[in-house]
Amino acid sequence: MTDSSIREVHPPNLGWLEKTLSVKEVDFLWNCIQQRQSSVRQHLAGNITESNDLIDEGSWFFQETLFPLVRRYETSFKDLSLMTGITGEYYLSNFWVNFQHQHEFNPTHNHTGIYSFVVWLQIPTTHEEQNKDNVSNAELKSTFQFQYLDILGKIRTHTYYQNPEQEGTLLFFPSEMYHAVYPFYNCDETRVSISGNITLKPH
């Protein structure tokens, strides 16, 4: 029997969006990579072989893919622009590609801007194969992980176990949300991902 004098209170929390890109969107991103610009590796936190600026030609990816995700985030979770006190227009402020080889990683970090995203375009390993000989229970080889605090101040995680089936997946999240990319091993192929930040341009 339910005690009507007791009311549950669930405090609001933010989340992230997960989107499977269309063939057209993936092809556009690979074309951006073919036209990649100067290195930005010195500005990034990770141990990465190569990172380069990308150009969103005609603002196509922002208009077709990213801005609809901004609006979806606002309806599903919260309009994060309200937390900035800034009135303006969203734009793609940073857009880059990462090429990672075995042993390379991106430590726990966050981004600038209001929203950020990552797209996995090439995942050369499977999580199960990478972790079959683990000596611990962590099984974090070849993973992407979000990290956040719960109401008790404890660090909680949500881990994506990376496999080729996830190629073409985009994660869209608040820029201040911490995340990490763990290394893979015993594979000479390259892991390719795209990241970017969306910022407000004040009126």
C-alpha positions in Angstrom: 0.0 0.0 0.0 1.4 3.4 -1.0 1.7 6.0 1.7 0.1 9.2 0.3 2.0 11.4 2.8 5.3 10.6 1.0 6.2 12.3 -2.2 9.2 11.3 -4.3 11.3 14.2 -5.6 13.5 13.5 -8.6 15.9 16.5 -9.2 16.3 17.5 -12.8 19.4 16.4 -14.6 20.8 16.9 -18.1 21.6 14.1 -20.6 22.8 13.8 -24.2 21.5 12.9 -27.6 22.6 9.9 -29.7 22.0 10.0 -33.5 22.8 7.6 -36.3 23.9 9.7 -39.2 22.6 9.1 -42.7 24.8 8.0 -45.6 24.6 11.5 -47.0 25.8 13.0 -43.7 28.7 10.5 -43.3 29.8 11.1 -46.9 29.8 14.8 -46.3 32.1 14.4 -43.3 34.5 12.2 -45.1 34.7 14.8 -47.8 35.4 17.4 -45.2 38.3 15.2 -44.0 39.7 15.0 -47.5 39.8 18.9 -47.5 41.1 19.2 -44.0 43.1 22.2 -43.0 46.0 23.0 -40.6 46.9 21.1 -37.5 45.1 21.8 -34.2 46.8 19.1 -32.2 48.6 21.6 -30.0 45.2 22.9 -28.7 43.8 19.5 -27.7 44.3 17.5 -24.5 45.0 14.1 -25.9 47.8 12.0 -27.1 46.7 12.1 -30.8 48.8 11.4 -33.9 47.0 14.0 -36.0 44.1 16.5 -35.6 43.1 19.0 -38.2 40.6 21.8 -38.7 37.7 21.1 -40.9 35.5 23.5 -42.9 31.7 23.0 -42.9 31.2 24.1 -46.6 28.1 26.2 -46.9 27.4 25.5 -43.2 25.6 22.4 -44.5 26.4 20.1 -41.5 25.4 22.7 -39.0 22.1 23.5 -40.7 21.1 20.0 -41.6 22.3 18.0 -38.6 23.6 20.1 -35.7 21.1 22.9 -35.3 18.1 20.5 -35.3 19.9 18.7 -32.4 20.2 22.0 -30.6 16.4 22.4 -30.8 15.8 18.8 -29.8 18.1 19.2 -26.8 16.1 22.3 -25.7 12.8 20.4 -25.8 14.2 17.1 -24.3 16.3 18.6 -21.6 16.9 22.3 -21.2 17.8 25.4 -23.3 21.4 25.8 -22.1 21.6 29.3 -23.6 19.4 30.5 -20.7 22.3 29.7 -18.3 24.7 32.0 -20.2 22.7 35.2 -20.0 23.7 35.7 -23.7 21.2 36.4 -26.5 22.5 35.5 -29.9 22.7 33.0 -32.7 24.3 29.6 -32.5 27.2 28.8 -34.8 29.8 26.0 -35.3 32.8 27.6 -33.5 35.2 24.6 -33.8 35.2 21.6 -36.1 38.0 19.1 -36.3 39.1 15.5 -37.1 41.2 13.2 -35.0 43.4 10.4 -36.2 44.4 8.1 -33.4 46.8 5.1 -33.5 47.1 2.3 -31.0 48.2 3.4 -27.4 46.8 6.9 -28.0 44.0 8.4 -25.8 42.2 11.5 -24.8 42.2 12.0 -21.0 39.2 13.3 -19.1 38.4 16.8 -20.4 35.6 19.0 -21.4 35.1 21.6 -24.2 34.3 25.3 -24.7 31.0 26.5 -26.1 27.4 25.6 -25.2 27.1 22.2 -27.0 29.7 19.8 -28.3 29.5 16.6 -30.4 31.6 13.7 -31.4 31.2 11.4 -34.5 32.8 8.0 -34.8 33.7 7.5 -38.5 36.2 4.6 -38.3 36.5 2.2 -35.4 39.1 -0.5 -36.3 38.7 -2.6 -33.1 36.0 -4.5 -31.3 35.6 -4.0 -27.5 35.3 -7.7 -26.8 38.5 -8.6 -28.6 40.4 -5.7 -27.0 39.4 -6.7 -23.5 39.5 -10.5 -23.6 42.8 -10.7 -21.7 42.1 -8.0 -19.1 43.6 -8.5 -15.7 41.0 -6.1 -14.2 37.3 -5.7 -14.4 37.4 -2.2 -15.9 37.3 -3.3 -19.5 38.0 0.2 -20.7 40.2 -0.5 -23.7 38.6 0.9 -26.9 35.9 2.9 -25.1 34.4 6.4 -24.9 33.2 7.4 -21.5 31.0 10.3 -20.1 31.7 11.3 -16.5 29.5 13.3 -14.2 28.7 13.8 -10.5 25.6 12.3 -8.8 23.7 14.0 -5.9 26.2 12.6 -3.4 29.2 14.1 -5.2 30.3 10.7 -6.5 31.7 10.3 -10.0 29.4 8.3 -12.2 30.1 7.1 -15.7 28.4 6.0 -18.9 30.6 4.0 -21.2 30.3 3.4 -24.9 32.0 0.1 -25.8 33.4 0.8 -29.3 32.8 -1.5 -32.2 32.7 -1.0 -35.9 28.9 -1.1 -35.8 29.0 2.3 -34.1 30.6 4.0 -37.1 28.4 6.9 -38.2 27.1 7.5 -34.6 27.0 11.1 -33.3 26.8 12.0 -29.6 25.5 15.5 -28.8 26.1 16.9 -25.3 26.7 20.0 -23.1 30.2 21.3 -23.7 31.0 21.3 -20.0 30.3 17.6 -19.7 33.5 15.6 -19.0 34.4 12.7 -21.2 37.4 10.5 -22.0 38.6 8.3 -24.9 40.6 5.2 -23.9 43.3 3.6 -26.1 43.2 0.5 -28.1 46.1 -2.0 -28.7 47.5 -4.6 -31.1 46.0 -2.9 -34.2 47.8 -0.9 -36.9 44.7 0.7 -38.3 43.6 4.2 -37.4 40.6 5.3 -35.3 39.0 8.4 -37.0 36.6 10.7 -35.2 35.2 14.2 -35.7 34.5 16.6 -32.9 33.2 20.2 -32.7 31.7 22.9 -30.5 28.6 25.1 -30.9 28.7 28.5 -29.4 26.4 31.6 -29.2 27.4 34.6 -31.2 26.0 37.6 -29.3 23.6 40.0 -31.2 
